[in-house]
């Protein structure tokens, strides 16, 4: 075709072609490949990559503007290739061929080939597009390799049927997609009318939860809890933060306890805030709780979940550190000012931050499903914490931006009140139980993790 441009990206994966291809066919694959720094919105989908399937997405532009893009799958030859082409959208033409090449059963050469024609008058944008495609496919191949690595650890274990509460947040959405690409079946509890068979209505405030949602379920994951960093902690807000964790956890635990056939494991979220401000002192799962607001909330939260420990259902309480991902949480809030060159340390910058990459957190959830010796509180953080100053300078280096504008402690306290404790308190977790149970981290280096999660991988 006249004016046709080409793009290729390839990598070698230490997994069989059948396993690599199968990952792409499962629910959640597209969501996993969706870049967190600029996610596209799926409008409609046939939820298959077979020939004749259609998908309509909206591509993000600027200032919240989007553009529709309709694609159809035109070829499907498992386990060697599949292809999608544009029906309508931003390009004059677009054809993307995914090839899976293998010389033996323990390695796959993954090749993405794209042929496209830009709209008339947009040829000058090709350099920018090629750069963005490199960034996108470096991330896609890396996320594929990460998922396959994590899933391979449990490949020989039976697939699970998992019920998730709180699946609408950025962790919940990523976890659902991650688990389905492993071949697990996932159901969700929703507070609106269910839209399909895998959704089940509940109302924690009213104590409504249909036990049919638990039929055949082998594991329950609880991620419920309002965001603690969106508003000042007024007395009313503090009650909402606490009740959004206590009431759902209590209802789930009570419902499981009453089942004649309970799930094998209940995994409930908690937070690093359990320990309060620990200064320079490192803490493991045996360390005592703190005495501030968040510590008291986490203690009550865990108490509701731990009631099941004597009921035949193994219970795991994951004390989450700062989860690093461009789609949500603290990092998503940090990116806009840092990209504008307005980043800087918070307070003195000497306070410790217990962090964990989203991909490792997802791996820990799956690790918790299958590790029968793991129970009770579990610290979820990378083996080495960092100071706020180290986090600031590392993120600036990854984004290639200066980090010279500090936020003084007095200013943060004036603006956020008591909520400023989540910015200024020190947290230095040791993931002792995870290490002792054999979990191997994908990202234990802060810069490596930030590059992965922000789509800033070093591209040759």
N, C-alpha and C positions, 0 to 999 in steps of 0.2 A: 504494500500500500504506500502511496506517495505521502511523504511527511511522517511516516511511522517511526516512532521512537521505541527503543528497547531498554529493558532493565532486567538484570539478573541478580539473584542472591542465592548462594549455596552454602551448605555446611554439612559436616559429617557427624552423625549421631551414633553412639554406641548401642543401638537398639535395632531389633529386627524391623524389616520393612513392614511386616504385618502389624506390629505394635504401633509403629509411627503412623501408618495409614489409619488404623482403627481409632487412634486418638482423635483424628480430624472428623470422624463420622459421628462422634458422640455429642449429645447435648452439652452445651457449655463451651465447646471448642471455640466458637466465634467470640464469645465473651472473653475467653482467656487471651485471645489474640488482639482484642480491642485495646488500643494504646491508652493507658490511664491518664496521660498528660493531655490527650485530645480525643476523648472517646466519641465514637459515632453512636447514633441512636437507631436501634432496629425498629422499624415501623411495622413490618410484616415479614414473615419467614415461613418457608415450607418445612423448616427444621430438619432438613436433610441436604446432602450434597449430591444426591443422585441426579442424573441427567433429567432436565425438565423442571427441576426445582427452581423457585424464585425467591428473591429476597429484596426488600426495599429498605434502604437506610437513609439517614440524613447526616450529611457530612458537616462538621462544624466549620464555620468561617471565622468571622470576628464579631465582637460585640453581641454575642448570642445568636447571630444569624446562622442559618443552616441551608443546605441545598439538598434536594432529594436525589437519590441514585438508585436506579432499578437494575438488578443483575439477574441473570439466569445461568444455571449450570448446563453446559452443552456437551460435556463428555465425562464419563465416569467408568474407570477401568481399574477396580481394586485388584491388587494393592499397589499399582504402578503409577496412576495419575488420575487427576480430575481437573476440570477446567470451568471457569466462569467467565461470562462476557456481559458487557453493558447492553441493556435494552434502551435506557435513557439516562441522561445525567450530565455531568460536567465535561465529559470528553466527547470528541467526535467519534472515537471508538476506543474500546478497552478489552483486552483479552488476557486473562491470567491463567497460566498453566502451572499446576503443582505436580511435580514429578518426584517419584520415590525410587531411587536407583540403588541396587544392591548386588554386590559380588558374593556375599556370604550372609548367613542368617543372623549375624551378630553386629551388623553395621548397615547404616542407611545413608546414602548421599541424598540430601534433601535439596531440591532445586526449585526456586520460584522464578518463572519467566513471565514478564509482562510486555505486551506490545500495545502501544497506545498512540492516539493522535490527539493533539491538543486542539482546542477551539481556535478558529481563525483569529489571528491577532494576539494569541497568547504564547507564541513560540518562545518569547523571551523568558517565560516563566519556567522553562524546562530545567534549567540549572537548579532552581529552588526545589522543583518537584523531585528531581533525582536525589537531592540531598535529603529531603523528607522521606523518600522511599528507602534510602539506606538506613536512616534512623529507625523507621518502622520495622523493616525486615530483620535488622540486627536484634531488635527487641523480640519480634515474633519467634525467631529461631531460638533465642535464649529462653523465652518462656516455655517453648515446647520442650527444650532440653531439660529445663528445671522440673517441669511436671513429670516427664517420663522418668527422670532420676528419682523423684520422690515416690511415684507410684510403683516403681520397680521393686522397692523395698518390701512391698506387701502384695506382690503379684500373685503369690501362691495362696493367699488367704481368701476365704469366701467373700463375695461382694455383699455389701451391707445395705439395709434399708434404713435411711436416716431421716429423722424429723427435725427440722430447724425452726426455732422461734427467734424472731429478730433478723430475718433474712433480707430485709430491705436496705440495710446500711451497706457501706462500701465493703466491709469485711464479710458480711453475710452474702452479698451478691457474688463476691469472688470465691467464697467457700463453696457455694452451691455449684458454680461452674467447675471448680477444681475437682470436687467429688464426683460429678457426673462424667468428667473426662477419664476418671479412673474406673468407670463402669458401675459405680454405686448408684442406687436409686434414692432420690431425694424428694421429700415432701416438705411443705412449709406451712406454718401457722400464720394466718392473715387476719387483720381486723376489719376487713371489708368483705363483700360478697365474693366467694371464690370464683375464679375465672376458668379454672380447669381442674381435672381430677386429682392433681397432686397438691392442691391447696385446701386447707381446712380452716374454717372460721373459729376464732376464739375471742373472748373479751375478758382479759385478766381483771379489769376493774369490777366487772359483774360476776366474776368467778365462773365464767362459761368456757368449757373446754370439752368437746365431744370425744369420748374415749375411743371412738372408731378411728380417729386419726392415728392411734397407736397400734392398730392391727398389723401384725407382721413386722413392726419396727424393731430393729436390733440396737439402735443408738439414737439418743436425743441430744441435740446441741442447743444450748440456750445463750443467745447473744443480746437479750433484751436490755435496754437501758438508754435513757435520753442522753444526748450529747452534753457533757459537762462544761463545754467551752464556748457556748453560743450566747449566753446572757450572764449578767451579774447575778451573784448568788443572794438574791433576796430571800427572806424566810419562806415565801411561797415557792420560789424556784428550788430551794433546797429540799423541800418536801416532795416536789415533783421528781427531782433527781433520785431521791431515795425510793419512792414508791414505784417508779418505773423499773426498778431492779427487784425490789422485794416482792411485790404482788405477783408478777409473772413467774418468778422462780418458785415461790411458795405454791402457786397453783399447779405448775408442772410437777413438782416434787410430790404433792399430795395425790395428783392423778396417777402418777407412776406407782406410788405406794399401794394404791387400791387395785391395780391390775393383777389379774391372775397369772398373766405371763408378761412380766415387765421386760423392758429392753435390757440388754447386757451392760450398757454403760450410759451414764448421764454426764455430759461435759458441759459445764457452766462457766461462763466468763466471770472474771473478777478483774482487779486492777492492781498495778504496782503501788497505787495509793494506799494499799492496805498497811504499808510500813510507815507511812507518814514521811516527814523529812528526816533522812538518815545521814545527812552530812557526807563525810568521807568514809563512813562505815559501810562495808559490804554486808548484804543480808541474803540469807538463803531461806528455804521454806520453814525452817524451825525458828526463825527470828520472830519476836513479838510484834503485835500490831501497834500502830501509832495511835495518837490520841486526837487528831484533828478530824474535821468533818468527813473527808473522803475515807480516812482510815475506818471510822465508825460505820460508814455506809458499806464498805467492802466487807467488814467483819460480819455485819448483819446479813449481807447478800450471801456470803459463803455459808453462814449458819443455816439459812433456808435450804440450800442445796445439800449440805452435809447430813441432813436428816435422813437421807436415803442410804447412807453408808451401811446401816444395819438391816436394810430391806432387800438384800440380794442383788442390788443393782450397783455396780462399781461407779463411784462418783469421782470426777476430776474437776478441780477448780483452777482454771488457767488465769494466773495473775499477769495480765498483759502490760508490757511496757509500752513506750511510744511506738506505734505501728507506722512504719515508713512506706508510703505509697502516694503517688501523685494524684490519685483519684479521691482521696479523702483523709480525714484525720489531720494531725498537726502539720504534716508536710504539705498538704494541699493548701493550707492557710499560709504557710511560709513562702511558697513559690512566687505568688504575684509580687510582693515587695522585694524579694531577693532578685527576681528577674529585672526589676526596675532599678537595681543597684541601691536599694534602700535597706538592705539587710544589715544586721549587726547583733552583737551579743545581747542577752537579756540580763539585766542587773549586772553583777560582777562577772558573770560568765563562768564562775568556778563551780557552780552547782552541777552535779552529775545527772546524766540522762540515761536511763535504761531503755534501749531501743531494740527493735526487731524488724526485719524486712517482712513485708506481707507474705512473700513466698514461703519463708521459713515458718511463719505463723500457720499458714495453711498446711504445711507439712507436719507441724506439731499436732494439729487437729487429727490428721490421719494416723499419726504415730500414737495418739491417745486412744484411738479406736481399737487398735490391735495390740497394744502393750498392756497385758493384763496385770502386770506388776505395778503399773502407774495408777496412783489414786491420791485423793486429797489435794491440797494446794500444790500448784506447779508454777514456778517462775518462768515466764515467757519473755526472754530477752536474749540478746546476743551475749556470748561469754564475756565480752569486755565492754563495760559501759564507757561513755565518753563525757567530757564536760560540755556545757552549753557553748563555750568558746570553740572547742574542737568541732562540734556539730556545725556551728556557724561558718567557720573558716573552710571546712570541708565542703559544705554545700556551695559556698561561694566559688570554690575552685572547680567543682563539677559544672556549675552553671556559667563559669567564666565571668563572674561579677564581683565587684568590690563588696566588702562587708565591714564598713567603717562607721556605720551609724548605730550606736548603742541605744538601748532603751533602758534608762535608769530605773532602779528598783522603786524609787518614790513615785515616778510617773506611772509605772505599771500598777502600783497599789492604788493610786488616785483614780485611775481609769477603770480598773477591774475589781477593786475591793478585795474581798476574801478570795475571789476566783484567781487572783494573781499567784496564789500558792502553787497552782499547777505549772506556773512558769518559773517560779523562783525556788521551789523546794528541790532538794537533792534526792536522787533515786539511784541506788547502785546495787542492782540485783545480780545475784549469781544463780544461773539456771542449773542448780545442783542435781535435781531429780532428772531433768532431761539428759544431762550428760551421763549420769549413772545408769540411765535406762537405755543408753546407746544411740540417742538422737545425734545425727551428724548434720551440722549447720551448712546450708548452701552459702550463706553470706555472713561471715564473722568479721569481715573488714568493713568499716563504715563507708569508706569511699566507694568500694566495690558495690555495696548495697545501694547507695544513693544513685550511682550511675545506672544500675539495673532498673531501679524503681522509677527513675525520672526519664528513662529512655535516653541516657547520655553515655551509652557504652562507647568505648574507644574503638573507632572503626578504622581498619587499615586502609 
